[in-house]
């Protein structure tokens, strides 16, 4: 039985005088050395692309008398990013409250605690005690199971490669979490994401009405707009992103100077509910085995070996074929036979394509599911850029609507475009994120089209 949402309030103790001295004396100018400059530069950039008359970066966090008495609920994970966000908001004069989400219960699996959730929460308590702010622990296990984990398992069962982090942001962090924050009287919510929003008036398309745009973080290596591409502007309108105008190195420096307990804590990667466990062992508990053959893409009748389940493989992944003398990579999956189609070498043209398609019903425009005006005006086609996986460099593309489908054509070959993964669309210079959707299918591979890749033509994997 999955528990209902519950709430636990924990009141932090007051830090000592030395800590408060550090909080009072730490200069906001040092905290945000490039904040105003970055905002000014990006505002000019944005005005060139959408005729903005007035804009404001909601990510800019500076002290103001107007902030005093305003309640901000910060999503505290136990890492340095959320800790520093809470610190900066308190410096800016807000009344800060921490809120820690529990989205997964490992005891439901094995009857024992092997997830680092409890250790994470101890770090949360240390930070909140240090900053002298209260913290609430909220249980979203039921919602996460229904809205994130179940679709994940169903996706794998259907031969897809889902992205749970994008769904978690849409369904949990920027929905269930927002509602819980409002219940305790929050004026704003804040997170440690490296992303920004712009409040602007666009005379061309929105006629004197304030709107938010989702734009990339200053730190291109840490930018998380891809993960927030499913979140609409109504959910973003009262959200602050204190780290959006900062680089990771600056965040580490601020945390160290403020002596935050998490200043030296390593960043966490991977899917949160899996932790350090082996993904294959984990997903095997929730899916039925789908055994089949490894087949050579250049000779489909050639069987190279057997596999235990097609669920464990995704396009672009190296295939572990017993006794194989060459490196083979997954280039396709046969949903009906559970066979894995493989290609010799990671540069094989079967791993690359120049087009994908998404269903409009499964694409989420940030502007409350309204596509950009230019996409409608220009015969349904628009020039922009896209990203089909996190940390991938933005690639120029064209996209257009055709009935219930949204097509994307890349300007250059893309490696391992995978059904079930997320494609996020951006403006041409990559400044603004328009939204994101689930890849329904991909066009013919370069191998199917009989096109050889020229040296240096393919992108880095």
LUMLOSE-419729 format. One record per residue (C-alpha): residue in one letter; z, y, x. Coordinates in steps of 0.5 Angstrom, whole numbers. Layout:
<nodes>
residuo=A; c3=Z; c2=Y; c1=X
...
</nodes>
This chain:
<nodes>
residuo=X; c3=0; c2=0; c1=0
residuo=X; c3=-2; c2=7; c1=3
residuo=X; c3=3; c2=12; c1=2
residuo=X; c3=2; c2=18; c1=-2
residuo=X; c3=2; c2=25; c1=2
residuo=X; c3=9; c2=27; c1=4
residuo=X; c3=12; c2=33; c1=7
residuo=X; c3=17; c2=33; c1=12
residuo=X; c3=20; c2=40; c1=15
residuo=X; c3=23; c2=41; c1=22
residuo=X; c3=26; c2=47; c1=24
residuo=X; c3=26; c2=49; c1=31
residuo=X; c3=32; c2=51; c1=35
residuo=X; c3=31; c2=58; c1=39
residuo=X; c3=29; c2=58; c1=46
residuo=X; c3=33; c2=61; c1=51
residuo=X; c3=33; c2=69; c1=54
residuo=X; c3=28; c2=67; c1=60
residuo=X; c3=23; c2=64; c1=55
residuo=X; c3=23; c2=70; c1=50
residuo=X; c3=22; c2=74; c1=56
residuo=X; c3=16; c2=71; c1=58
residuo=X; c3=13; c2=72; c1=51
residuo=X; c3=15; c2=79; c1=51
residuo=X; c3=12; c2=81; c1=58
residuo=X; c3=6; c2=77; c1=57
residuo=X; c3=0; c2=82; c1=57
residuo=X; c3=-5; c2=81; c1=51
residuo=X; c3=-10; c2=84; c1=56
residuo=X; c3=-9; c2=78; c1=61
residuo=X; c3=-9; c2=73; c1=55
residuo=X; c3=-16; c2=75; c1=52
residuo=X; c3=-20; c2=78; c1=58
residuo=X; c3=-27; c2=78; c1=55
residuo=X; c3=-25; c2=78; c1=48
residuo=X; c3=-28; c2=85; c1=47
residuo=X; c3=-34; c2=84; c1=51
residuo=X; c3=-36; c2=78; c1=48
residuo=X; c3=-35; c2=80; c1=41
residuo=X; c3=-39; c2=86; c1=43
residuo=X; c3=-45; c2=82; c1=47
residuo=X; c3=-45; c2=77; c1=41
residuo=X; c3=-45; c2=82; c1=36
residuo=X; c3=-51; c2=85; c1=39
residuo=X; c3=-54; c2=78; c1=39
residuo=X; c3=-53; c2=77; c1=32
residuo=X; c3=-56; c2=84; c1=30
residuo=X; c3=-63; c2=82; c1=33
residuo=X; c3=-63; c2=76; c1=29
residuo=X; c3=-61; c2=78; c1=22
residuo=X; c3=-61; c2=85; c1=21
residuo=X; c3=-53; c2=85; c1=21
residuo=X; c3=-50; c2=92; c1=19
residuo=X; c3=-43; c2=91; c1=21
residuo=X; c3=-40; c2=85; c1=24
residuo=X; c3=-33; c2=83; c1=26
residuo=X; c3=-31; c2=77; c1=30
residuo=X; c3=-25; c2=73; c1=26
residuo=X; c3=-24; c2=70; c1=33
residuo=X; c3=-21; c2=76; c1=36
residuo=X; c3=-13; c2=76; c1=36
residuo=X; c3=-10; c2=82; c1=38
residuo=X; c3=-3; c2=85; c1=36
residuo=X; c3=-3; c2=89; c1=30
residuo=X; c3=2; c2=92; c1=26
residuo=X; c3=-2; c2=89; c1=20
residuo=X; c3=-1; c2=82; c1=23
residuo=X; c3=7; c2=83; c1=22
residuo=X; c3=9; c2=79; c1=16
residuo=X; c3=3; c2=75; c1=15
residuo=X; c3=4; c2=68; c1=15
residuo=X; c3=-1; c2=63; c1=19
residuo=X; c3=0; c2=56; c1=19
residuo=X; c3=-3; c2=53; c1=25
residuo=X; c3=-5; c2=46; c1=26
residuo=X; c3=-1; c2=43; c1=32
residuo=X; c3=-4; c2=37; c1=35
residuo=X; c3=1; c2=36; c1=41
residuo=X; c3=-5; c2=39; c1=46
residuo=X; c3=-5; c2=45; c1=50
residuo=X; c3=-11; c2=48; c1=45
residuo=X; c3=-7; c2=48; c1=39
residuo=X; c3=0; c2=50; c1=43
residuo=X; c3=-4; c2=56; c1=46
residuo=X; c3=-7; c2=58; c1=39
residuo=X; c3=0; c2=58; c1=36
residuo=X; c3=3; c2=62; c1=42
residuo=X; c3=-3; c2=67; c1=42
residuo=X; c3=-2; c2=68; c1=34
residuo=X; c3=6; c2=69; c1=35
residuo=X; c3=4; c2=74; c1=41
residuo=X; c3=-1; c2=78; c1=36
residuo=X; c3=5; c2=79; c1=31
residuo=X; c3=4; c2=74; c1=26
residuo=X; c3=9; c2=69; c1=23
residuo=X; c3=7; c2=63; c1=25
residuo=X; c3=9; c2=56; c1=22
residuo=X; c3=6; c2=49; c1=26
residuo=X; c3=4; c2=44; c1=21
residuo=X; c3=2; c2=37; c1=24
residuo=X; c3=-2; c2=32; c1=21
residuo=X; c3=-1; c2=24; c1=21
residuo=X; c3=-8; c2=21; c1=19
residuo=X; c3=-7; c2=14; c1=21
residuo=X; c3=-2; c2=9; c1=20
residuo=X; c3=-2; c2=3; c1=26
residuo=X; c3=3; c2=0; c1=22
residuo=X; c3=-1; c2=-2; c1=16
residuo=X; c3=-6; c2=-6; c1=21
residuo=X; c3=-1; c2=-10; c1=26
residuo=X; c3=6; c2=-8; c1=23
residuo=X; c3=7; c2=-5; c1=30
residuo=X; c3=7; c2=2; c1=33
residuo=X; c3=1; c2=2; c1=38
residuo=X; c3=-2; c2=9; c1=37
residuo=X; c3=0; c2=15; c1=41
residuo=X; c3=2; c2=19; c1=34
residuo=X; c3=9; c2=19; c1=35
residuo=X; c3=9; c2=21; c1=43
residuo=X; c3=4; c2=27; c1=40
residuo=X; c3=9; c2=29; c1=35
residuo=X; c3=15; c2=29; c1=40
residuo=X; c3=10; c2=34; c1=44
residuo=X; c3=9; c2=38; c1=38
residuo=X; c3=17; c2=39; c1=37
residuo=X; c3=17; c2=41; c1=44
residuo=X; c3=12; c2=47; c1=43
residuo=X; c3=15; c2=49; c1=37
residuo=X; c3=22; c2=49; c1=39
residuo=X; c3=20; c2=53; c1=45
residuo=X; c3=16; c2=58; c1=41
residuo=X; c3=22; c2=58; c1=36
residuo=X; c3=17; c2=57; c1=30
residuo=X; c3=18; c2=52; c1=24
residuo=X; c3=14; c2=45; c1=24
residuo=X; c3=12; c2=41; c1=18
residuo=X; c3=9; c2=34; c1=19
residuo=X; c3=4; c2=32; c1=13
residuo=X; c3=2; c2=25; c1=11
residuo=X; c3=-6; c2=25; c1=10
residuo=X; c3=-6; c2=17; c1=11
residuo=X; c3=-9; c2=16; c1=4
residuo=X; c3=-14; c2=22; c1=4
residuo=X; c3=-16; c2=20; c1=11
residuo=X; c3=-17; c2=12; c1=9
residuo=X; c3=-21; c2=14; c1=3
residuo=X; c3=-25; c2=20; c1=5
residuo=X; c3=-27; c2=18; c1=13
residuo=X; c3=-25; c2=11; c1=15
residuo=X; c3=-28; c2=8; c1=9
residuo=X; c3=-35; c2=11; c1=9
residuo=X; c3=-34; c2=10; c1=17
residuo=X; c3=-34; c2=2; c1=16
residuo=X; c3=-39; c2=2; c1=10
residuo=X; c3=-44; c2=6; c1=15
residuo=X; c3=-43; c2=1; c1=21
residuo=X; c3=-44; c2=-5; c1=15
residuo=X; c3=-50; c2=-2; c1=14
residuo=X; c3=-53; c2=-1; c1=21
residuo=X; c3=-51; c2=6; c1=22
residuo=X; c3=-47; c2=10; c1=27
residuo=X; c3=-43; c2=15; c1=23
residuo=X; c3=-39; c2=20; c1=26
residuo=X; c3=-32; c2=21; c1=23
residuo=X; c3=-30; c2=27; c1=27
residuo=X; c3=-35; c2=31; c1=23
residuo=X; c3=-32; c2=28; c1=16
residuo=X; c3=-25; c2=29; c1=18
residuo=X; c3=-26; c2=37; c1=19
residuo=X; c3=-30; c2=37; c1=13
residuo=X; c3=-25; c2=33; c1=8
residuo=X; c3=-18; c2=33; c1=12
residuo=X; c3=-17; c2=39; c1=17
residuo=X; c3=-21; c2=44; c1=12
residuo=X; c3=-20; c2=42; c1=6
residuo=X; c3=-13; c2=38; c1=5
residuo=X; c3=-10; c2=41; c1=10
residuo=X; c3=-12; c2=48; c1=8
residuo=X; c3=-9; c2=46; c1=1
residuo=X; c3=-2; c2=44; c1=4
residuo=X; c3=-2; c2=51; c1=8
residuo=X; c3=-3; c2=55; c1=1
residuo=X; c3=3; c2=51; c1=-2
residuo=X; c3=7; c2=54; c1=3
residuo=X; c3=5; c2=61; c1=2
residuo=X; c3=0; c2=61; c1=8
residuo=X; c3=-4; c2=68; c1=9
residuo=X; c3=-9; c2=64; c1=14
residuo=X; c3=-10; c2=58; c1=17
residuo=X; c3=-11; c2=57; c1=25
residuo=X; c3=-14; c2=51; c1=29
residuo=X; c3=-15; c2=50; c1=37
residuo=X; c3=-23; c2=49; c1=36
residuo=X; c3=-27; c2=53; c1=41
residuo=X; c3=-31; c2=56; c1=35
residuo=X; c3=-32; c2=63; c1=32
residuo=X; c3=-34; c2=66; c1=26
residuo=X; c3=-37; c2=73; c1=24
residuo=X; c3=-35; c2=77; c1=18
residuo=X; c3=-41; c2=81; c1=17
residuo=X; c3=-45; c2=85; c1=11
residuo=X; c3=-53; c2=83; c1=11
residuo=X; c3=-57; c2=88; c1=7
residuo=X; c3=-63; c2=83; c1=7
residuo=X; c3=-60; c2=77; c1=4
residuo=X; c3=-53; c2=78; c1=1
residuo=X; c3=-53; c2=86; c1=-1
residuo=X; c3=-47; c2=89; c1=1
residuo=X; c3=-42; c2=83; c1=0
residuo=X; c3=-38; c2=80; c1=6
residuo=X; c3=-40; c2=73; c1=9
residuo=X; c3=-38; c2=69; c1=14
residuo=X; c3=-42; c2=66; c1=19
residuo=X; c3=-40; c2=60; c1=24
residuo=X; c3=-42; c2=61; c1=31
residuo=X; c3=-41; c2=58; c1=38
residuo=X; c3=-35; c2=59; c1=42
residuo=X; c3=-36; c2=63; c1=49
residuo=X; c3=-35; c2=56; c1=53
residuo=X; c3=-41; c2=53; c1=52
residuo=X; c3=-38; c2=46; c1=55
residuo=X; c3=-33; c2=46; c1=50
residuo=X; c3=-36; c2=49; c1=44
residuo=X; c3=-34; c2=45; c1=37
residuo=X; c3=-39; c2=48; c1=32
residuo=X; c3=-43; c2=41; c1=32
residuo=X; c3=-36; c2=38; c1=29
residuo=X; c3=-35; c2=44; c1=24
residuo=X; c3=-42; c2=44; c1=22
residuo=X; c3=-40; c2=41; c1=15
residuo=X; c3=-35; c2=46; c1=13
residuo=X; c3=-37; c2=51; c1=9
residuo=X; c3=-36; c2=59; c1=9
residuo=X; c3=-31; c2=59; c1=3
residuo=X; c3=-27; c2=54; c1=7
residuo=X; c3=-27; c2=58; c1=13
residuo=X; c3=-26; c2=65; c1=10
residuo=X; c3=-18; c2=65; c1=12
residuo=X; c3=-19; c2=61; c1=18
residuo=X; c3=-17; c2=64; c1=25
residuo=X; c3=-20; c2=61; c1=32
residuo=X; c3=-16; c2=64; c1=37
residuo=X; c3=-20; c2=60; c1=43
residuo=X; c3=-27; c2=62; c1=40
residuo=X; c3=-28; c2=67; c1=45
residuo=X; c3=-24; c2=64; c1=51
residuo=X; c3=-26; c2=59; c1=56
residuo=X; c3=-22; c2=53; c1=57
residuo=X; c3=-20; c2=55; c1=64
residuo=X; c3=-17; c2=61; c1=61
residuo=X; c3=-13; c2=57; c1=56
residuo=X; c3=-10; c2=53; c1=61
residuo=X; c3=-8; c2=59; c1=65
residuo=X; c3=-5; c2=63; c1=59
residuo=X; c3=-1; c2=56; c1=58
residuo=X; c3=1; c2=56; c1=65
residuo=X; c3=4; c2=63; c1=65
residuo=X; c3=7; c2=62; c1=58
residuo=X; c3=10; c2=56; c1=61
residuo=X; c3=8; c2=52; c1=55
residuo=X; c3=11; c2=45; c1=55
residuo=X; c3=4; c2=42; c1=54
residuo=X; c3=0; c2=47; c1=60
residuo=X; c3=-1; c2=41; c1=64
residuo=X; c3=-3; c2=36; c1=59
residuo=X; c3=-9; c2=32; c1=59
residuo=X; c3=-15; c2=33; c1=54
residuo=X; c3=-15; c2=27; c1=49
residuo=X; c3=-22; c2=24; c1=48
residuo=X; c3=-25; c2=19; c1=43
residuo=X; c3=-24; c2=17; c1=36
residuo=X; c3=-16; c2=19; c1=34
residuo=X; c3=-14; c2=13; c1=30
residuo=X; c3=-17; c2=8; c1=36
residuo=X; c3=-13; c2=11; c1=41
residuo=X; c3=-14; c2=7; c1=48
residuo=X; c3=-16; c2=1; c1=44
residuo=X; c3=-22; c2=-2; c1=45
residuo=X; c3=-27; c2=0; c1=40
residuo=X; c3=-30; c2=-7; c1=39
residuo=X; c3=-24; c2=-10; c1=38
residuo=X; c3=-22; c2=-5; c1=33
residuo=X; c3=-28; c2=-5; c1=29
residuo=X; c3=-28; c2=-12; c1=28
residuo=X; c3=-22; c2=-12; c1=24
residuo=X; c3=-25; c2=-8; c1=19
residuo=X; c3=-33; c2=-11; c1=19
residuo=X; c3=-36; c2=-18; c1=17
residuo=X; c3=-39; c2=-21; c1=23
residuo=X; c3=-47; c2=-20; c1=23
residuo=X; c3=-50; c2=-25; c1=29
residuo=X; c3=-57; c2=-24; c1=31
residuo=X; c3=-62; c2=-24; c1=37
residuo=X; c3=-64; c2=-19; c1=42
residuo=X; c3=-71; c2=-18; c1=42
residuo=X; c3=-76; c2=-15; c1=47
residuo=X; c3=-79; c2=-9; c1=44
residuo=X; c3=-86; c2=-10; c1=48
residuo=X; c3=-86; c2=-18; c1=45
residuo=X; c3=-82; c2=-18; c1=39
residuo=X; c3=-82; c2=-26; c1=39
residuo=X; c3=-79; c2=-26; c1=45
residuo=X; c3=-72; c2=-28; c1=44
residuo=X; c3=-67; c2=-25; c1=50
residuo=X; c3=-61; c2=-28; c1=48
residuo=X; c3=-56; c2=-28; c1=42
residuo=X; c3=-50; c2=-23; c1=40
residuo=X; c3=-44; c2=-23; c1=36
residuo=X; c3=-45; c2=-18; c1=31
residuo=X; c3=-50; c2=-12; c1=30
residuo=X; c3=-44; c2=-7; c1=28
residuo=X; c3=-42; c2=-7; c1=36
residuo=X; c3=-49; c2=-4; c1=38
residuo=X; c3=-52; c2=3; c1=37
residuo=X; c3=-59; c2=6; c1=39
residuo=X; c3=-59; c2=8; c1=46
residuo=X; c3=-53; c2=4; c1=48
residuo=X; c3=-54; c2=-1; c1=54
residuo=X; c3=-54; c2=-8; c1=51
residuo=X; c3=-50; c2=-14; c1=55
residuo=X; c3=-55; c2=-20; c1=55
residuo=X; c3=-52; c2=-26; c1=58
residuo=X; c3=-56; c2=-28; c1=65
residuo=X; c3=-61; c2=-22; c1=64
residuo=X; c3=-64; c2=-20; c1=71
residuo=X; c3=-66; c2=-13; c1=68
residuo=X; c3=-62; c2=-7; c1=65
residuo=X; c3=-64; c2=-7; c1=57
residuo=X; c3=-62; c2=-2; c1=52
residuo=X; c3=-62; c2=-2; c1=45
residuo=X; c3=-68; c2=2; c1=42
residuo=X; c3=-68; c2=-1; c1=34
residuo=X; c3=-64; c2=-5; c1=30
residuo=X; c3=-66; c2=-10; c1=24
residuo=X; c3=-62; c2=-9; c1=18
residuo=X; c3=-64; c2=-15; c1=15
residuo=X; c3=-64; c2=-20; c1=20
residuo=X; c3=-59; c2=-17; c1=24
residuo=X; c3=-63; c2=-17; c1=30
residuo=X; c3=-62; c2=-12; c1=36
residuo=X; c3=-69; c2=-9; c1=39
residuo=X; c3=-68; c2=-8; c1=46
residuo=X; c3=-73; c2=-4; c1=52
residuo=X; c3=-73; c2=-5; c1=59
residuo=X; c3=-70; c2=1; c1=62
residuo=X; c3=-67; c2=7; c1=60
residuo=X; c3=-73; c2=11; c1=60
residuo=X; c3=-77; c2=7; c1=56
residuo=X; c3=-81; c2=11; c1=51
residuo=X; c3=-79; c2=7; c1=45
residuo=X; c3=-72; c2=10; c1=46
residuo=X; c3=-75; c2=17; c1=45
residuo=X; c3=-78; c2=21; c1=39
residuo=X; c3=-80; c2=28; c1=37
residuo=X; c3=-78; c2=28; c1=29
residuo=X; c3=-72; c2=26; c1=25
residuo=X; c3=-71; c2=26; c1=17
residuo=X; c3=-65; c2=28; c1=13
residuo=X; c3=-63; c2=28; c1=6
residuo=X; c3=-62; c2=35; c1=3
residuo=X; c3=-56; c2=32; c1=-1
residuo=X; c3=-53; c2=29; c1=5
residuo=X; c3=-54; c2=36; c1=9
residuo=X; c3=-49; c2=41; c1=9
residuo=X; c3=-51; c2=49; c1=10
residuo=X; c3=-45; c2=53; c1=12
residuo=X; c3=-47; c2=58; c1=7
residuo=X; c3=-44; c2=54; c1=1
residuo=X; c3=-50; c2=50; c1=1
residuo=X; c3=-55; c2=55; c1=1
residuo=X; c3=-61; c2=54; c1=6
residuo=X; c3=-63; c2=61; c1=10
residuo=X; c3=-67; c2=65; c1=7
residuo=X; c3=-72; c2=65; c1=12
residuo=X; c3=-73; c2=57; c1=11
residuo=X; c3=-75; c2=59; c1=3
residuo=X; c3=-79; c2=65; c1=5
residuo=X; c3=-83; c2=62; c1=11
residuo=X; c3=-87; c2=57; c1=7
residuo=X; c3=-81; c2=52; c1=8
residuo=X; c3=-81; c2=52; c1=15
residuo=X; c3=-77; c2=55; c1=20
residuo=X; c3=-76; c2=56; c1=28
residuo=X; c3=-69; c2=54; c1=31
residuo=X; c3=-65; c2=49; c1=35
residuo=X; c3=-61; c2=43; c1=34
residuo=X; c3=-56; c2=38; c1=37
residuo=X; c3=-56; c2=31; c1=35
residuo=X; c3=-50; c2=29; c1=39
residuo=X; c3=-44; c2=33; c1=41
residuo=X; c3=-44; c2=36; c1=48
residuo=X; c3=-52; c2=35; c1=48
residuo=X; c3=-56; c2=42; c1=50
residuo=X; c3=-59; c2=45; c1=44
residuo=X; c3=-66; c2=43; c1=44
residuo=X; c3=-72; c2=48; c1=41
residuo=X; c3=-74; c2=45; c1=34
residuo=X; c3=-78; c2=47; c1=27
residuo=X; c3=-75; c2=45; c1=21
residuo=X; c3=-78; c2=45; c1=14
residuo=X; c3=-76; c2=42; c1=7
residuo=X; c3=-80; c2=37; c1=3
residuo=X; c3=-78; c2=35; c1=-4
residuo=X; c3=-71; c2=32; c1=-3
residuo=X; c3=-72; c2=31; c1=5
residuo=X; c3=-70; c2=36; c1=11
residuo=X; c3=-75; c2=35; c1=17
residuo=X; c3=-74; c2=37; c1=24
residuo=X; c3=-79; c2=36; c1=29
residuo=X; c3=-77; c2=37; c1=37
residuo=X; c3=-80; c2=41; c1=42
residuo=X; c3=-79; c2=36; c1=47
residuo=X; c3=-78; c2=28; c1=47
residuo=X; c3=-70; c2=27; c1=44
residuo=X; c3=-67; c2=20; c1=47
residuo=X; c3=-63; c2=16; c1=42
residuo=X; c3=-64; c2=19; c1=35
residuo=X; c3=-59; c2=15; c1=31
residuo=X; c3=-59; c2=14; c1=24
residuo=X; c3=-52; c2=16; c1=21
residuo=X; c3=-51; c2=21; c1=27
residuo=X; c3=-50; c2=28; c1=25
residuo=X; c3=-56; c2=33; c1=27
residuo=X; c3=-53; c2=40; c1=27
residuo=X; c3=-58; c2=46; c1=26
residuo=X; c3=-58; c2=53; c1=29
residuo=X; c3=-62; c2=59; c1=30
residuo=X; c3=-67; c2=60; c1=36
residuo=X; c3=-62; c2=62; c1=41
residuo=X; c3=-56; c2=58; c1=39
residuo=X; c3=-52; c2=63; c1=37
residuo=X; c3=-51; c2=61; c1=29
residuo=X; c3=-50; c2=54; c1=27
residuo=X; c3=-53; c2=54; c1=20
residuo=X; c3=-50; c2=47; c1=18
residuo=X; c3=-51; c2=40; c1=19
residuo=X; c3=-53; c2=33; c1=16
residuo=X; c3=-53; c2=26; c1=17
residuo=X; c3=-60; c2=23; c1=20
residuo=X; c3=-63; c2=19; c1=15
residuo=X; c3=-69; c2=16; c1=19
residuo=X; c3=-73; c2=18; c1=25
residuo=X; c3=-80; c2=18; c1=26
residuo=X; c3=-84; c2=14; c1=31
residuo=X; c3=-82; c2=13; c1=38
residuo=X; c3=-87; c2=15; c1=43
residuo=X; c3=-88; c2=7; c1=45
residuo=X; c3=-90; c2=6; c1=37
residuo=X; c3=-95; c2=12; c1=38
residuo=X; c3=-97; c2=10; c1=45
residuo=X; c3=-95; c2=16; c1=49
residuo=X; c3=-93; c2=15; c1=56
residuo=X; c3=-87; c2=20; c1=58
residuo=X; c3=-89; c2=24; c1=64
residuo=X; c3=-84; c2=24; c1=69
residuo=X; c3=-78; c2=30; c1=68
residuo=X; c3=-81; c2=30; c1=61
residuo=X; c3=-75; c2=27; c1=57
residuo=X; c3=-68; c2=30; c1=57
residuo=X; c3=-62; c2=28; c1=60
residuo=X; c3=-58; c2=23; c1=56
</nodes>
